[in-house]
Amino acid sequence: MKLLILFLIMFPFLLVNQNPTTLSLQVTHVKSDQGLVRVLLFKGESGFPDDEAKAFKSASVKIKDGKAVVDFGPVPEGTYALSVFHDSQNTGKLRTNAFGIPRDGYGFSNDAMGMFGPPHFEKAAFKVTAGKNNVSIKLR
């Protein structure tokens, strides 16, 4: 009976993954420390790059010395893409001029670029594998 109780107490600890799959993002080339960097993580092309409701995870982080770091914590292995923008005036939206050209910095995973507009999911897609995954994006 003591062995069964010991097993029941220890069983949850046996199920804990000692090396979880994690994802961390570093955003560089932010022009100022004003406002926030807003990030959307997509696990599939649906909603990419700007539909927050369809994003797998989202984050808004402070900027320090022209950089921002986002730790998404544990994420399942798979194919993802990131979209990022500098919300310098903290409006929650990417500011654009009359022609639709962004006024603030923006970027995508793989530093992907689109021809006339954002890149397709496939260009920005990257694999998250077991262990620690680090991604870096330079704002344009």
N, C-alpha and C positions, 0 to 999 in steps of 0.2 A: 504494500500500500504506500509506503514511504517513497518507493521508487516511482510509482505512478504520480504522486504529488510533485516530486522533484521534476519529472519529465514535463508535467503541465506548467510548471513555473518557468522552466527553461525553454519550452517550445517557441514562444514568441521571439526570443533572442536568436534562435536558429534561423528564423525566417527573414530577419533583417539583412538587407544587402549591405555588405561591408564596403563596397565600392560603387555607390550609386552613380548613375549617369547624370552628369550635371552640364549646364551650359552657362557660360559667362561671356559678356560682350563688352568690348572697350570701344568707345566712340572718340575719335580724335579730330583735330582741325576744327574745333568749335570756335567761332570768331570771338565770342565774349562769354563771360560767366553769368550773364543775365538770363533769366527765364529758366527753362527746363529742356532736357532732351527727352523726346517722346519716342517710344519704341513699340513696334508691333511684331510679334512672332507668329508666323503662320505655319501650320502643319498641313500643307496642301495649297493648291492655287486658288481655292474659293476665297474671295474677298481680298486677295493680295492686290495692291499693297496698302490700301487705306481704309478698309472696312473693319473698324475696331470690334464690331459685334461678331465677326467671323474669325477674329484672331484667336490663336491658341492661348497666348498670354500677351499682356501689355504691361508697360512700365513707364513711369515718368520719374526722371532722376535729375538731381542737381548737378551743376557743372562746376568743376574745379580745375583751374589752370588750363582751360581749353580742352578738357577731357571729361568724359562721363563713363561710369562703369555700371553695368547692370548684371546682377547675378540672378538668373532665372531659377536657380536651385535644381532639384531633380526634374528631369524631363524624360519621357520615353524615347528610346532609340527610334530614328526615322529620318525623313527628309523634311527640312524646314527652310524658310526664307525669312529675312528680317527687313523691315523698312524703318527708317529713322529720320527724324527731323528736329531741328533746333527751334523750339517755340520761344523765341527771344522776348516776346511780349506777353507770354503766358495766356494766350487766347484759346489754346486747345486745338488750333487749326494751323495748317501750313499757310503762311501769308504768300500771296502771289501778286504780280503786277497785272495790268490790264490785258496783257498777252498770255497770262497764265504761267509766266516764268516765276519760279520761287524767289522770294526775297530773303529767306533764311536758308541756312544750310540744310541739306538733306542727303540721304545715302541709302544704299541697299547692301545686303550681304554679298560677298564676292566683289564688292565695289562695282556691281553691275550697273550698266547704263542702258537706257532705252533710246530708240532713234528719235521719236517725237513724243515724249512722255515717259512714263516709268517703264522699267524692263519687265519682261514676262517672268513668271515665277521660276521657270526652268533656268534662266540666266542667274538668278539670285539664290537658287537652291543649293543647300549643302547638307551633308550627312552628319547626324549626331550618332556617335557610337559609344560603346561602353566606356565608362571612366569620365575624366574631366575633358570638356570640349571648350575651347576658347576661340572666339571670333572677334575680328577687328574691322571697323568700318571708318573710313575717312569721309568726313562731310565735304560736300561740294558747295 
